[in-house]
């Protein structure tokens, strides 16, 4: 089944923070918070789950071409970062769930 | 970065790109803090550029939209409750005394402090990558100091380039020996 950012948003426990392309397809999942590590390992089309929220996450998302960033455990973005995400066209979703439960939900959907 | 030594590699490469002939890498360690200072005599940056380099979407390269060396170093330092600063004197305004100094202070006792890692291998990689540039490396630890000045090596080596296999091996062994001595104190 084709899973897009919009599919994820229609599931329980996920809400939009900044959505540029809801039709972006999610092909895999990557979990990580050490940005330099994520930069070399997340694949294009992944949903990247993290608890980091500074502006650098947007650069990492751009470089690795992930489908979306999922902020776990209720992490919020500062207004400035949210605006930058909209400007750069990066999909950001938030969830109160832990990285494990988000990944488990995605695993069922994918 | 997983280790600060990888940050050193990333930042010092910027100095070579700025056409520095001397890059100074200093690590000052106390019981509680680690201060990393990377300075060069390269072309420097104007005020506007200095303001922008911490922005991950800014880069002087044309091939990539974002440059992550500086933003990641700033993040790793600030994550430990430390600080980060860049000072620069552009060549067109300061014809005789130009260059850039990057200073990052880490709080070693903070739980998010990343280990220093293999500094010897970072220094050797830098010398190998740009053997025409001089490097002055100093690591002040509470127990003692490890240092290397490629200008002194050049005086002894004459025309022999720094990236000659035997020279690189000597530098590696020499730094490792110095570290062993200091760490045994």
Interface residues (C-beta under 8 A of the other chain):
Chain A: X34 X35 X36 X37 X39 X54 X55 X56 X58 X59 X60 X62 X63 X84 X88
Chain B: X1 X2 X6 X55 X56 X57 X64 X65 X66 X68 X71 X72 X75
